[in-house]
Amino acid sequence: MVGDKDSITSVLNRLRRAHGQLAGVIAMIEQGRDCKDVVTQLAAVSRALDRAGFKIVATGLRDCLTEGDGADSMTLDELERLFLALA
């Protein structure tokens, strides 16, 4: 994992929140809740996951570029593809 301890904690908190929200969405569907409510909560899950991904990329750009002995480091093109995978 790249990033400092605070960044990692932030990402993990976002992912845990998304995990709880996703469990809520599943329960809502099983309960036959209104489509609008389900979609609203599903959008919140999606945003939480996006933010976690962006946080990982944003805090780890330098580490990804310079990490390892060269074999493990990422090129700018690889970083760009990684970032765009979140779009």
C-alpha positions in Angstrom: 0.0 0.0 0.0 1.2 3.4 -0.8 0.8 6.5 1.2 1.4 7.6 4.8 -0.5 6.2 7.8 -3.1 9.0 7.8 -3.8 8.5 4.1 -4.2 4.7 4.6 -6.5 5.3 7.6 -8.6 7.7 5.5 -8.9 5.2 2.6 -9.8 2.3 5.0 -12.5 4.5 6.6 -14.0 5.3 3.2 -14.0 1.6 2.2 -15.6 0.6 5.5 -18.3 3.2 5.0 -18.9 1.9 1.5 -19.0 -1.6 2.8 -21.7 -0.7 5.3 -23.6 1.3 2.7 -23.5 -1.6 0.2 -24.9 -4.0 2.9 -27.7 -1.4 3.4 -28.4 -1.4 -0.3 -28.6 -5.2 -0.4 -31.0 -5.1 2.6 -33.1 -2.4 0.9 -33.5 -4.6 -2.2 -34.3 -7.7 -0.2 -37.0 -5.6 1.7 -38.5 -4.4 -1.6 -37.8 -0.7 -0.8 -38.6 2.1 -3.3 -36.3 2.3 -6.3 -35.5 6.0 -5.6 -34.1 5.1 -2.1 -32.1 2.2 -3.4 -30.5 4.2 -6.3 -29.7 7.1 -3.9 -27.9 4.7 -1.6 -26.2 2.9 -4.4 -24.9 6.3 -5.7 -23.5 7.0 -2.3 -21.6 3.7 -2.3 -20.2 4.5 -5.8 -19.0 7.9 -4.6 -17.3 6.4 -1.6 -15.5 3.9 -3.7 -14.5 6.5 -6.2 -13.1 8.8 -3.5 -11.1 5.9 -2.0 -9.6 5.1 -5.3 -8.8 8.7 -6.0 -7.2 9.1 -2.6 -5.0 6.0 -3.2 -3.8 7.4 -6.6 -3.4 11.0 -5.3 -1.3 10.0 -2.3 0.7 7.4 -4.0 1.8 9.0 -7.2 5.3 9.7 -6.1 5.6 6.3 -4.4 4.3 4.5 -7.6 6.8 6.3 -9.8 9.9 5.7 -7.6 9.0 2.5 -5.7 11.3 -0.5 -5.8 14.4 -1.3 -7.8 13.0 -0.1 -11.1 11.2 -3.4 -11.9 8.3 -2.5 -9.6 8.1 1.2 -10.5 5.3 2.5 -12.7 5.8 4.6 -15.8 3.8 7.7 -16.4 1.7 5.9 -19.0 0.9 3.1 -16.5 -0.1 5.7 -13.8 -2.3 7.4 -16.3 -4.1 4.2 -17.2 -4.5 3.4 -13.5 -6.0 6.8 -12.8 -8.3 6.6 -15.8 -9.5 3.2 -14.7 -11.4 5.1 -11.9 -13.2 7.3 -14.4 
